[in-house]
Amino acid sequence: MKKNDLIIGLFILSAIIFLIIPIPAFLLDLLLALNISVAMIVLFNSMFTNDVIGMSTFPTILLFTTIFRISLNVSSVRLILSTGEPGNVITTFGKFVGGNNLVIGIIIFIVLILVQFMVINKGSERVAEVTARFTLDAMPGKQMAIDADLNTGAISDKEARVRRDKIQQEAAFFGAMDGATKYVKGDAVVGLLITIINLAGGTIMGVMSLHYSAMDAFSHFAILSIGDGLVSQIPSLMISLATGILITKASKEADFGDLLMQQLFSIPKVLYMVGGSLIVLGLLTPLNKIIFALYGSLFIISGRIISNRMEVSAIEEEVSSEEISANEIRKPENVISLLQVDPIELEFGYGIIPLADTNQGGDLLDRVVLIRRQIAIELGCVVPMIRLRDNIQLNPNQYIIKIKGIQVSEGEILFDHYMAMNPGYVEEEITGIPTFEPSFHLPAIWITEGQRERAEALGYTVVDPPSIIATHLTEVIRGHIFEMLTRQDVQNLINNVQNSHQTLITELVPKLLSIGEIQKVLQNLLREGVSIRDLVTILETLADYATTTRDTDVLTEYSRQSLKRAISSKFFPSSEMTSVVTLDPKVEQDIMGAVKQSEQGSYLALDPSITKEIINSVQTEVHKLEELGKNPIIITSPIVRMYFKRLTQDYFVDLIVVSYNEIDSNVELQSVGMVTV
């Protein structure tokens, strides 16, 4: 058996024995002194513990000290009633605390009982009940916060386990304290009853057995009863106070003394006001001028000393901060942070800051979050974090969009203005500042708030500056999302599919295709605006055809054919006939005849003169479609599609090239022209 276990066992056993076996007065004095010592230890530990979990055994301590104190009460009652001599401690408390005056002793004892029972015990019981309830209610939220930190990598598994254990320990502690406070309340009641029994029984025993007069017996046993009550209630009061301190700590991890002094004496202005008030009271009222002037002067001097310390501390902190910043800049490893390139950046002049500042009512940050959500739903790809920062080198109302640190687009807005665009059928013009819409370079005008309702009534499309920036940013992201799809992003997408399609992933990666090859296929699809959200279909197609070819361009075409329903719904509305342009079979033959094979894949080696003729013909047909208000769509045979798209992509950014195998059977098409040479 461990030594500590033996000591605890003897402590509890002795408490039970003292309830049964009489003990001499000298031993009772020793035990009462021990009881007072233990109560002091518990009180000061509860004051200065930094963490309530550091006193997690307090409910058990409360039970042990209560039963030990009650056993000493029983022993003292036995000695008082049997001999009238309970020992030095009880007699001294009865005479000394009451000033050897019976009335004073009784009043002090009653006041002590009232303070403990009505104030400390009642308050501690209520606080313990409320704290236990709120601690238990907060457990699910704390557990979710830990899980979130763990999922984001902010903490390790070990740290998460430690935090969960701490939450459970706190819940168990405050739950136990809720019940343990009932011991304190009951102990106060029992102490009062024992004192009354001592007084009544002692007076009777004094008259009958010790042959005292009634008045002498009452006086003698009243002092002993009060002494016994005080010896019992003072340690009980300290334990009750420790209970209240422990459960009313607002900060569960704070040094009580430091926190208390910091919160009371850390604001010089408060000390100046208190000191001045005390001096005024001392000078203008009959109060003792010396005492109040002395206290007032002390508070003013203390406030000045604290103010000087705060000024020195602020200067030292500023100097230290500057030194730390300088040292950080001098470190060679800090150059590494400069190598990081943000995938997407939106930089703007100071005039646009209110649109991004939530404190000024700006919602640009919320719109950025919606952009990432919209792209994820539309293209099935996670957009990297978008960095927003102000740039004083830009014009106040100018903004630029960077992809991987390089500017790819820019725009300019007018704050407190709206952009009005004519959709094509508005005949009446509205006055404003001419401009161009930055996303699609359409003609537009800036109008004021007062013109907005009239412009909308006339049929203009009216948008506010945040919507302009958000739309522009969305279009830029759509056009460059394929560049930002990394191998790690592809791995994350595959991991997401693997949870429900384990067999597919096991067959495909890495036996048939590597992550890099799958990345190239997905990038090819995203480059032409084809959604990769149906990743299972894409991976199934790759698994089917990767056994015969590992050419990512060919695999892309197979994937497009598998996604024909999605492609058709995107480019060919089912509610109307779609006007398209076809490709002359002779042009297709010329293109296929110019295809060359190499170790890196196939490429097109077409004669420059033929290329020029094809491009001119495409330009003519695309212009024809644009005059009809239609999207520029060219239909080709499957084997030619990727080469024709590669031939025209540098000349026509928005040209849509679709093969016959990528068109759903219920789509109605109307050919309005043919690309020929």
C-alpha positions as CSV (number, residue, x, y, z in Angstrom):
1,M,0.0,0.0,0.0
2,K,1.3,3.5,-0.8
3,K,2.1,5.9,2.0
4,N,-0.4,8.5,0.8
5,D,-3.2,5.9,0.5
6,L,-2.4,4.8,4.1
7,I,-2.6,8.4,5.4
8,I,-6.0,9.0,3.7
9,G,-7.3,5.7,5.0
10,L,-6.3,6.5,8.6
11,F,-7.8,9.9,8.3
12,I,-11.2,8.5,7.3
13,L,-11.0,5.6,9.8
14,S,-10.1,8.0,12.6
15,A,-13.2,10.1,11.8
16,I,-15.4,7.0,12.1
17,I,-13.7,5.9,15.3
18,F,-14.1,9.3,17.0
19,L,-17.9,9.0,16.5
20,I,-17.8,5.9,18.7
21,I,-14.9,5.9,21.1
22,P,-14.3,8.8,23.6
23,I,-11.0,10.6,23.3
24,P,-9.1,12.6,25.9
25,A,-9.0,16.4,25.9
26,F,-5.3,16.6,24.9
27,L,-5.9,14.5,21.8
28,L,-9.0,16.6,21.0
29,D,-6.8,19.7,21.1
30,L,-4.3,18.1,18.6
31,L,-7.1,17.1,16.2
32,L,-8.8,20.5,16.4
33,A,-5.5,22.2,15.5
34,L,-5.1,19.8,12.6
35,N,-8.6,20.5,11.4
36,I,-7.9,24.3,11.4
37,S,-4.6,23.7,9.5
38,V,-6.3,21.5,6.8
39,A,-9.0,24.2,6.3
40,M,-6.3,26.9,5.8
41,I,-4.4,24.7,3.3
42,V,-7.6,24.1,1.3
43,L,-8.5,27.8,1.4
44,F,-5.1,29.1,0.1
45,N,-4.9,26.3,-2.5
46,S,-8.2,27.3,-3.9
47,M,-7.1,31.0,-4.0
48,F,-3.8,30.5,-5.8
49,T,-4.4,27.5,-8.1
50,N,-4.0,28.5,-11.7
51,D,-6.5,25.9,-13.0
52,V,-9.7,24.6,-11.4
53,I,-8.7,21.1,-12.6
54,G,-5.7,21.5,-10.3
55,M,-8.3,21.1,-7.5
56,S,-10.3,18.4,-9.2
57,T,-10.4,16.4,-5.9
58,F,-12.1,19.3,-4.1
59,P,-15.6,17.7,-3.8
60,T,-14.0,14.6,-2.2
61,I,-11.9,16.9,0.1
62,L,-15.1,18.7,1.1
63,L,-16.7,15.4,2.1
64,F,-13.7,14.2,4.0
65,T,-13.2,17.4,6.0
66,T,-16.9,17.6,6.7
67,I,-17.1,14.1,8.2
68,F,-13.9,14.6,10.1
69,R,-15.2,17.9,11.6
70,I,-18.5,16.3,12.6
71,S,-16.6,13.5,14.3
72,L,-14.6,16.0,16.3
73,N,-17.9,17.8,17.2
74,V,-19.3,14.5,18.5
75,S,-16.2,14.0,20.6
76,S,-16.3,17.5,22.0
77,V,-19.9,17.2,22.8
78,R,-19.1,14.0,24.7
79,L,-16.4,15.7,26.8
80,I,-18.5,18.8,27.4
81,L,-21.4,16.9,28.7
82,S,-19.5,14.3,30.6
83,T,-16.7,16.3,32.3
84,G,-17.3,19.9,31.5
85,E,-13.6,20.2,30.5
86,P,-13.2,19.7,26.7
87,G,-9.7,20.9,26.5
88,N,-7.6,24.1,25.9
89,V,-8.6,24.9,22.4
90,I,-12.4,25.0,22.9
91,T,-12.1,26.8,26.3
92,T,-9.8,29.5,24.8
93,F,-12.0,30.1,21.8
94,G,-15.0,30.4,24.1
95,K,-13.4,33.0,26.4
96,F,-10.9,34.8,24.1
97,V,-13.1,35.3,21.0
98,G,-16.0,36.5,23.1
99,G,-13.7,38.7,25.3
100,N,-14.7,36.5,28.3
101,N,-18.2,38.0,27.9
102,L,-21.1,35.7,27.4
103,V,-23.3,38.1,25.5
104,I,-20.5,39.1,23.1
105,G,-19.6,35.5,22.5
106,I,-23.2,34.6,21.7
107,I,-23.6,37.5,19.3
108,I,-20.3,36.8,17.5
109,F,-21.3,33.1,17.1
110,I,-24.7,34.0,15.8
111,V,-23.2,36.5,13.3
112,L,-20.7,33.9,12.2
113,I,-23.4,31.3,11.6
114,L,-25.6,33.9,9.7
115,V,-22.7,34.9,7.4
116,Q,-21.8,31.3,6.6
117,F,-25.3,30.1,6.1
118,M,-27.1,33.1,4.6
119,V,-24.3,34.5,2.4
120,I,-21.4,32.2,1.6
121,N,-23.2,28.8,1.6
122,K,-26.3,30.1,-0.3
123,G,-24.3,31.9,-2.9
124,S,-21.8,29.1,-3.5
125,E,-24.7,26.6,-3.9
126,R,-26.4,28.8,-6.5
127,V,-23.2,29.5,-8.4
128,A,-22.2,25.8,-8.4
129,E,-25.6,24.9,-9.8
130,V,-25.5,27.5,-12.6
131,T,-21.8,26.8,-13.5
132,A,-22.5,23.0,-13.7
133,R,-25.4,23.6,-16.0
134,F,-23.6,26.0,-18.4
135,T,-20.5,23.8,-18.4
136,L,-22.5,20.7,-19.5
137,D,-24.4,22.8,-22.1
138,A,-21.1,24.1,-23.6
139,M,-19.5,20.6,-23.9
140,P,-20.9,19.8,-27.5
141,G,-19.7,23.2,-28.8
142,K,-16.2,22.8,-27.3
143,Q,-16.0,19.3,-28.7
144,M,-16.9,20.6,-32.2
145,A,-14.3,23.3,-31.9
146,I,-11.6,20.7,-31.1
147,D,-12.7,18.6,-34.0
148,A,-12.6,21.6,-36.3
149,D,-9.0,22.5,-35.2
150,L,-8.0,18.9,-35.6
151,N,-9.4,18.7,-39.1
152,T,-7.7,21.9,-40.2
153,G,-4.3,20.7,-38.8
154,A,-4.2,23.5,-36.2
155,I,-3.6,20.9,-33.4
156,S,-2.3,17.3,-33.3
157,D,-4.1,14.2,-32.2
158,K,-2.3,14.3,-28.9
159,E,-3.3,17.9,-28.3
160,A,-6.9,17.1,-29.2
161,R,-7.0,14.2,-26.8
162,V,-5.6,16.4,-24.0
163,R,-8.3,19.1,-24.7
164,R,-11.1,16.5,-24.7
165,D,-9.9,15.1,-21.4
166,K,-9.8,18.5,-19.9
167,I,-13.3,19.3,-21.0
168,Q,-14.6,16.0,-19.5
169,Q,-12.7,16.7,-16.3
170,E,-14.2,20.2,-16.0
171,A,-17.7,18.9,-16.6
172,A,-17.2,16.2,-14.0
173,F,-15.7,18.7,-11.5
174,F,-18.5,21.3,-11.7
175,G,-21.1,18.5,-11.7
176,A,-19.6,17.1,-8.5
177,M,-19.3,20.6,-7.0
178,D,-23.0,21.2,-7.6
179,G,-23.7,18.3,-5.2
180,A,-20.8,18.9,-2.8
181,T,-22.1,22.3,-1.9
182,K,-25.0,20.6,-0.2
183,Y,-22.5,19.2,2.4
184,V,-21.4,22.7,3.3
185,K,-25.0,23.8,3.8
186,G,-25.8,20.8,5.9
187,D,-22.6,21.2,8.0
188,A,-23.6,24.8,9.0
189,V,-27.1,23.6,10.1
190,V,-25.6,20.7,12.1
191,G,-23.1,23.0,13.8
192,L,-25.9,25.3,15.0
193,L,-28.0,22.3,16.3
194,I,-24.9,20.9,18.1
195,T,-24.3,24.2,19.8
196,I,-27.9,24.4,21.0
197,I,-27.7,20.8,22.3
198,N,-24.4,21.5,24.1
199,L,-25.9,24.6,25.8
200,A,-29.1,22.8,26.9
201,G,-27.6,19.5,27.8
202,G,-24.6,21.1,29.5
203,T,-26.7,23.3,31.7
204,I,-28.8,20.3,32.8
205,M,-25.7,18.1,33.4
206,G,-24.1,21.0,35.3
207,V,-27.0,21.3,37.7
208,M,-27.7,17.6,38.1
209,S,-24.2,16.0,38.1
210,L,-21.7,18.8,38.9
211,H,-24.0,20.6,41.4
212,Y,-23.7,24.0,39.8
213,S,-26.3,26.6,40.3
214,A,-28.5,27.1,37.3
215,M,-26.8,30.5,36.4
216,D,-23.3,29.2,36.9
217,A,-24.1,26.0,34.8
218,F,-25.6,28.1,32.0
219,S,-22.6,30.6,32.0
220,H,-20.0,27.8,32.1
221,F,-21.5,25.6,29.5
222,A,-22.5,28.6,27.3
223,I,-18.9,29.6,27.0
224,L,-17.9,26.0,26.2
225,S,-20.7,25.6,23.7
226,I,-19.7,28.8,22.0
227,G,-16.1,27.8,22.0
228,D,-16.9,24.4,20.5
229,G,-19.2,26.1,17.9
230,L,-16.5,28.6,16.9
231,V,-13.7,25.9,16.7
232,S,-16.0,23.9,14.4
233,Q,-17.5,26.8,12.4
234,I,-14.3,28.8,11.7
235,P,-12.7,25.8,9.7
236,S,-16.2,25.2,8.1
237,L,-16.3,28.9,7.1
238,M,-12.8,28.6,5.5
239,I,-13.9,25.5,3.6
240,S,-17.1,27.3,2.5
241,L,-15.1,30.3,1.4
242,A,-12.7,28.0,-0.6
243,T,-15.7,26.5,-2.3
244,G,-17.0,29.9,-3.3
245,I,-13.6,31.1,-4.6
246,L,-13.1,27.9,-6.6
247,I,-16.4,28.0,-8.4
248,T,-16.6,31.8,-8.9
249,K,-13.3,32.1,-10.8
250,A,-14.3,33.7,-14.1
251,S,-11.0,32.6,-15.6
252,K,-10.4,28.9,-15.3
253,E,-6.7,29.5,-15.8
254,A,-5.5,32.5,-13.9
255,D,-3.4,33.4,-10.9
256,F,-6.0,34.8,-8.4
257,G,-3.7,37.3,-6.8
258,D,-2.2,38.7,-10.0
259,L,-5.6,38.9,-11.7
260,L,-7.2,40.6,-8.7
261,M,-4.5,43.2,-8.3
262,Q,-4.4,43.8,-12.0
263,Q,-8.1,44.4,-12.4
264,L,-8.4,46.6,-9.3
265,F,-5.3,48.7,-9.5
266,S,-4.4,48.9,-13.1
267,I,-6.2,52.2,-14.2
268,P,-4.5,55.3,-12.8
269,K,-7.6,57.5,-13.6
270,V,-9.7,55.4,-11.1
271,L,-7.1,55.8,-8.3
272,Y,-7.0,59.6,-9.0
273,M,-10.8,59.9,-8.7
274,V,-11.0,57.7,-5.5
275,G,-8.1,59.6,-3.9
276,G,-9.6,63.0,-4.8
277,S,-13.0,61.9,-3.5
278,L,-11.6,60.8,-0.1
279,I,-9.7,64.1,0.3
280,V,-12.8,66.1,-0.4
281,L,-14.8,64.0,2.1
282,G,-12.2,64.6,4.7
283,L,-12.0,68.3,4.2
284,L,-15.7,69.2,3.7
285,T,-17.4,66.8,6.1
286,P,-17.0,66.1,9.9
287,L,-15.2,62.8,9.0
288,N,-11.6,62.3,10.4
289,K,-9.6,64.6,8.2
290,I,-6.2,62.9,8.9
291,I,-7.4,59.3,8.0
292,F,-9.3,60.3,4.8
293,A,-6.6,62.7,3.6
294,L,-4.0,60.0,4.2
295,Y,-5.9,57.4,2.3
296,G,-6.6,59.9,-0.5
297,S,-3.0,60.8,-0.8
298,L,-1.9,57.2,-0.9
299,F,-4.3,56.4,-3.7
300,I,-3.2,59.5,-5.8
301,I,0.5,58.6,-5.3
302,S,-0.3,54.9,-6.2
303,G,-2.1,56.1,-9.4
304,R,0.9,58.2,-10.4
305,I,3.4,55.3,-9.8
306,I,1.2,53.0,-11.8
307,S,0.9,55.6,-14.6
308,N,4.7,56.0,-14.7
309,R,5.2,52.2,-14.9
310,M,2.7,51.9,-17.7
311,E,4.5,54.6,-19.7
312,V,7.9,52.9,-19.2
313,S,6.3,49.6,-20.1
314,A,4.8,51.0,-23.3
315,I,8.2,52.5,-24.4
316,E,10.0,49.2,-23.6
317,E,7.3,47.2,-25.4
318,E,7.6,49.5,-28.5
319,V,11.4,49.3,-28.5
320,S,11.3,45.5,-28.0
321,S,8.7,45.2,-30.8
322,E,11.0,47.2,-33.1
323,E,14.0,45.1,-32.2
324,I,12.1,41.9,-32.8
325,S,10.8,43.2,-36.2
326,A,14.4,44.2,-37.1
327,N,15.8,40.8,-36.1
328,E,13.1,39.0,-38.0
329,I,13.9,41.0,-41.1
330,R,17.6,40.2,-40.7
331,K,17.0,36.5,-40.6
332,P,18.0,34.8,-43.8
333,E,15.2,32.3,-43.7
334,N,12.6,35.1,-43.9
335,V,13.4,35.4,-47.6
336,I,11.7,32.1,-48.1
337,S,8.3,33.7,-47.3
338,L,8.8,36.1,-50.2
339,L,8.9,33.1,-52.6
340,Q,5.3,32.3,-51.9
341,V,2.9,33.2,-54.7
342,D,-0.8,33.6,-54.1
343,P,-2.9,31.7,-56.7
344,I,-5.4,34.6,-57.0
345,E,-5.0,38.2,-55.9
346,L,-7.4,41.1,-56.0
347,E,-5.6,44.4,-55.4
348,F,-7.5,47.7,-55.3
349,G,-7.0,51.4,-54.6
350,Y,-7.9,53.1,-51.4
351,G,-11.2,54.3,-52.8
352,I,-12.5,50.7,-53.0
353,I,-11.5,49.9,-49.4
354,P,-15.0,50.7,-48.1
355,L,-16.4,47.9,-50.3
356,A,-14.2,45.3,-48.6
357,D,-14.4,46.7,-45.1
358,T,-17.3,45.0,-43.2
359,N,-17.2,47.7,-40.5
360,Q,-18.2,50.2,-43.2
361,G,-21.0,48.0,-44.6
362,G,-18.9,46.5,-47.4
363,D,-19.8,43.0,-48.6
364,L,-17.0,42.3,-51.1
365,L,-15.6,39.6,-48.7
366,D,-18.9,37.8,-48.6
367,R,-19.2,37.9,-52.4
368,V,-15.7,36.3,-52.7
369,V,-16.9,33.4,-50.5
370,L,-19.9,33.1,-52.8
371,I,-17.7,33.1,-55.9
372,R,-15.7,30.1,-54.5
373,R,-19.0,28.3,-53.8
374,Q,-20.4,29.1,-57.3
375,I,-17.3,27.9,-59.1
376,A,-17.3,24.7,-57.0
377,I,-20.9,23.9,-58.0
378,E,-20.5,25.0,-61.6
379,L,-17.1,23.4,-62.5
380,G,-16.6,20.9,-59.7
381,C,-13.3,22.5,-58.8
382,V,-12.2,24.0,-55.5
383,V,-11.0,27.6,-56.0
384,P,-7.9,28.5,-53.9
385,M,-8.1,31.2,-51.3
386,I,-8.5,34.6,-52.9
387,R,-6.1,37.2,-51.4
388,L,-7.6,40.7,-51.1
389,R,-5.3,43.6,-50.4
390,D,-5.2,47.4,-50.9
391,N,-2.4,48.9,-53.1
392,I,-1.6,52.6,-52.7
393,Q,0.2,52.6,-56.1
394,L,-3.1,52.1,-57.9
395,N,-5.6,54.8,-58.7
396,P,-8.2,55.2,-56.0
397,N,-11.0,53.5,-58.0
398,Q,-8.8,51.0,-59.8
399,Y,-8.4,47.3,-59.2
400,I,-6.3,44.6,-60.7
401,I,-6.6,40.8,-60.7
402,K,-3.5,38.7,-60.5
403,I,-3.1,34.9,-61.2
404,K,0.0,33.4,-59.7
405,G,1.5,36.9,-59.1
406,I,1.0,38.1,-62.6
407,Q,-1.7,40.7,-63.6
408,V,-4.2,39.3,-66.0
409,S,-6.9,41.8,-65.9
410,E,-7.9,45.2,-64.5
411,G,-10.9,47.5,-64.1
412,E,-12.0,50.8,-62.7
413,I,-15.2,51.7,-60.9
414,L,-16.9,54.9,-59.6
415,F,-17.8,54.8,-56.0
416,D,-21.4,55.7,-55.2
417,H,-22.3,55.2,-58.9
418,Y,-24.0,52.4,-60.8
419,M,-23.2,50.8,-64.2
420,A,-26.0,50.8,-66.7
421,M,-25.8,48.5,-69.8
422,N,-28.1,48.5,-72.7
423,P,-29.2,44.8,-73.3
424,G,-29.9,45.7,-77.0
425,Y,-33.5,46.7,-77.1
426,V,-33.5,50.0,-75.1
427,E,-34.1,52.9,-77.5
428,E,-34.1,55.9,-75.1
429,E,-30.6,56.9,-74.0
430,I,-29.8,58.0,-70.5
431,T,-27.1,60.5,-69.6
432,G,-24.0,59.4,-67.8
433,I,-20.3,58.8,-68.0
434,P,-19.4,56.4,-70.9
435,T,-17.3,53.4,-70.0
436,F,-16.9,49.6,-70.7
437,E,-18.0,46.7,-68.6
438,P,-14.7,45.1,-67.5
439,S,-15.8,41.4,-67.7
440,F,-17.1,41.3,-71.3
441,H,-15.9,44.7,-72.6
442,L,-19.5,45.8,-73.4
443,P,-20.3,49.5,-73.7
444,A,-21.9,51.0,-70.6
445,I,-22.4,54.2,-68.7
446,W,-22.0,55.3,-65.1
447,I,-25.1,56.7,-63.5
448,T,-25.9,58.2,-60.1
449,E,-28.2,56.8,-57.4
450,G,-31.0,59.2,-58.5
451,Q,-30.9,57.8,-62.1
452,R,-31.1,54.2,-61.1
453,E,-34.9,53.8,-61.0
454,R,-35.4,55.5,-64.3
455,A,-32.7,53.4,-66.0
456,E,-34.2,50.2,-64.7
457,A,-37.7,51.4,-65.9
458,L,-36.3,52.0,-69.4
459,G,-34.9,48.4,-69.5
460,Y,-31.2,49.0,-68.7
461,T,-29.3,46.4,-66.7
462,V,-28.1,48.2,-63.7
463,V,-25.4,46.8,-61.4
464,D,-23.5,48.2,-58.3
465,P,-19.7,48.4,-58.0
466,P,-19.3,45.3,-55.8
467,S,-21.3,43.2,-58.3
468,I,-19.1,44.5,-61.1
469,I,-15.9,43.5,-59.3
470,A,-17.4,40.1,-58.3
471,T,-18.5,39.3,-61.8
472,H,-15.2,40.3,-63.3
473,L,-13.3,38.2,-60.7
474,T,-15.6,35.2,-61.4
475,E,-15.0,35.4,-65.2
476,V,-11.2,35.7,-64.7
477,I,-11.3,32.6,-62.4
478,R,-13.4,30.7,-64.9
479,G,-10.8,31.4,-67.6
480,H,-7.8,30.5,-65.5
481,I,-9.1,27.8,-63.2
482,F,-7.3,25.1,-65.1
483,E,-4.0,26.7,-64.3
484,M,-4.7,26.6,-60.6
485,L,-5.6,22.9,-60.5
486,T,-2.5,21.3,-58.9
487,R,-1.6,17.6,-58.3
488,Q,-2.5,18.0,-54.7
489,D,-6.0,19.3,-55.6
490,V,-6.5,16.3,-57.9
491,Q,-5.3,14.0,-55.1
492,N,-7.9,15.6,-52.7
493,L,-10.7,15.1,-55.3
494,I,-9.7,11.5,-55.8
495,N,-9.6,10.9,-52.0
496,N,-13.2,12.3,-51.9
497,V,-14.3,9.9,-54.6
498,Q,-12.4,7.0,-53.0
499,N,-14.7,7.0,-49.9
500,S,-17.6,5.7,-52.1
501,H,-15.8,4.2,-55.1
502,Q,-12.8,2.3,-53.7
503,T,-12.7,-0.3,-56.5
504,L,-12.5,2.4,-59.2
505,I,-9.6,4.3,-57.6
506,T,-7.7,1.1,-56.8
507,E,-7.9,0.0,-60.5
508,L,-7.0,3.4,-62.0
509,V,-4.4,5.0,-59.7
510,P,-1.5,4.4,-60.0
511,K,-1.8,1.2,-62.1
512,L,-3.2,2.8,-65.2
513,L,-2.6,6.5,-64.8
514,S,-0.6,8.7,-62.5
515,I,-2.0,11.7,-60.7
516,G,-0.2,14.0,-63.1
517,E,-1.8,12.4,-66.2
518,I,-5.3,12.7,-64.6
519,Q,-4.4,16.3,-63.8
520,K,-3.7,17.0,-67.5
521,V,-7.1,15.5,-68.5
522,L,-9.0,17.5,-65.9
523,Q,-7.1,20.7,-66.9
524,N,-8.0,20.1,-70.6
525,L,-11.7,19.8,-69.6
526,L,-11.6,22.9,-67.4
527,R,-9.8,24.9,-70.1
528,E,-12.9,24.6,-72.4
529,G,-15.3,25.2,-69.6
530,V,-16.4,21.6,-69.1
531,S,-17.4,20.8,-65.5
532,I,-15.4,18.1,-63.7
533,R,-18.0,17.8,-61.0
534,D,-19.1,14.4,-62.3
535,L,-15.6,13.0,-61.5
536,V,-16.8,9.5,-61.1
537,T,-17.9,9.4,-64.8
538,I,-14.6,10.9,-65.9
539,L,-12.5,8.4,-63.9
540,E,-14.6,5.5,-65.1
541,T,-13.9,6.6,-68.7
542,L,-10.2,6.9,-68.0
543,A,-10.2,3.4,-66.5
544,D,-11.9,2.1,-69.6
545,Y,-9.5,3.6,-72.2
546,A,-6.2,4.0,-70.3
547,T,-5.4,0.3,-71.1
548,T,-5.1,1.3,-74.8
549,T,-3.7,4.8,-74.7
550,R,-2.1,7.1,-72.2
551,D,-2.2,10.2,-74.5
552,T,-4.0,12.7,-72.3
553,D,-5.4,14.6,-75.2
554,V,-7.1,11.5,-76.6
555,L,-8.3,10.5,-73.1
556,T,-9.8,14.0,-72.8
557,E,-11.8,13.5,-75.9
558,Y,-13.1,10.2,-74.6
559,S,-14.1,11.9,-71.3
560,R,-15.9,14.7,-73.2
561,Q,-17.9,12.1,-75.1
562,S,-18.9,10.5,-71.7
563,L,-20.0,13.9,-70.5
564,K,-22.1,14.7,-73.6
565,R,-25.3,15.2,-71.6
566,A,-23.5,17.9,-69.4
567,I,-21.9,19.5,-72.5
568,S,-25.2,19.5,-74.4
569,S,-27.1,21.1,-71.5
570,K,-24.4,23.8,-71.2
571,F,-24.1,24.8,-74.8
572,F,-27.4,23.7,-76.4
573,P,-30.6,24.8,-74.6
574,S,-33.2,22.1,-75.1
575,S,-36.0,24.7,-75.4
576,E,-34.8,26.2,-78.7
577,M,-33.0,25.3,-81.9
578,T,-29.3,26.2,-81.8
579,S,-27.5,27.8,-84.7
580,V,-24.1,26.4,-85.3
581,V,-21.3,26.3,-87.9
582,T,-19.9,23.1,-89.4
583,L,-16.5,22.2,-90.7
584,D,-15.9,21.4,-94.3
585,P,-14.8,17.7,-94.7
586,K,-11.9,18.8,-96.9
587,V,-10.7,21.0,-94.1
588,E,-10.9,18.1,-91.7
589,Q,-8.9,16.0,-94.1
590,D,-6.2,18.7,-94.4
591,I,-6.0,18.9,-90.6
592,M,-5.8,15.2,-90.1
593,G,-3.1,15.0,-92.8
594,A,-1.0,17.5,-91.0
595,V,-1.1,15.6,-87.6
596,K,2.4,14.4,-86.6
597,Q,3.3,11.9,-83.9
598,S,6.1,12.3,-81.5
599,E,7.2,10.8,-78.1
600,Q,5.5,13.6,-76.3
601,G,2.3,13.1,-78.2
602,S,0.7,14.4,-81.4
603,Y,0.9,17.9,-82.8
604,L,-0.4,19.8,-85.8
605,A,2.1,20.8,-88.6
606,L,-0.3,22.6,-91.0
607,D,0.9,24.8,-93.8
608,P,0.7,28.5,-92.8
609,S,-1.2,29.6,-95.8
610,I,-3.9,27.0,-95.2
611,T,-4.0,28.0,-91.5
612,K,-4.5,31.6,-92.5
613,E,-7.4,30.7,-94.8
614,I,-9.0,28.5,-92.1
615,I,-8.7,31.3,-89.5
616,N,-10.2,33.9,-92.0
617,S,-13.1,31.5,-92.7
618,V,-13.7,30.9,-89.0
619,Q,-13.7,34.7,-88.4
620,T,-16.4,35.2,-91.1
621,E,-18.6,32.5,-89.8
622,V,-18.2,33.6,-86.1
623,H,-19.2,37.1,-87.1
624,K,-22.3,35.7,-88.8
625,L,-23.3,34.0,-85.6
626,E,-22.6,37.1,-83.5
627,E,-24.9,39.2,-85.7
628,L,-27.6,36.7,-85.0
629,G,-27.0,37.1,-81.3
630,K,-25.8,33.4,-81.0
631,N,-22.8,31.9,-79.3
632,P,-20.0,31.0,-81.7
633,I,-20.2,27.2,-81.9
634,I,-18.5,25.0,-84.5
635,I,-19.3,21.3,-84.9
636,T,-16.6,18.9,-86.1
637,S,-16.0,15.2,-86.3
638,P,-14.6,13.6,-83.1
639,I,-11.2,12.8,-84.4
640,V,-10.6,16.4,-85.6
641,R,-12.1,18.4,-82.7
642,M,-9.0,18.6,-80.4
643,Y,-6.7,19.6,-83.3
644,F,-9.1,22.2,-84.6
645,K,-9.6,23.7,-81.1
646,R,-5.8,23.8,-80.7
647,L,-5.5,25.6,-84.0
648,T,-8.1,28.3,-83.2
649,Q,-7.7,28.8,-79.5
650,D,-5.1,31.6,-79.8
651,Y,-7.3,33.5,-82.2
652,F,-10.8,33.1,-80.7
653,V,-10.9,32.9,-77.0
654,D,-14.7,32.3,-76.7
655,L,-15.0,29.9,-79.6
656,I,-16.8,26.7,-78.7
657,V,-15.7,23.6,-80.6
658,V,-17.9,20.5,-80.1
659,S,-17.8,17.1,-81.9
660,Y,-20.8,15.2,-83.1
661,N,-20.3,12.5,-80.4
662,E,-20.6,15.2,-77.6
663,I,-24.1,16.2,-78.6
664,D,-27.1,14.6,-77.0
665,S,-29.6,13.0,-79.4
666,N,-32.5,15.3,-78.4
667,V,-30.6,18.5,-79.3
668,E,-31.9,20.4,-82.4
669,L,-29.2,22.1,-84.4
670,Q,-29.4,24.5,-87.4
671,S,-26.3,24.9,-89.6
672,V,-25.9,28.5,-90.7
673,G,-22.5,28.2,-92.3
674,M,-19.4,26.1,-93.0
675,V,-15.7,26.7,-92.4
676,T,-14.0,26.1,-95.7
677,V,-10.9,27.0,-97.7
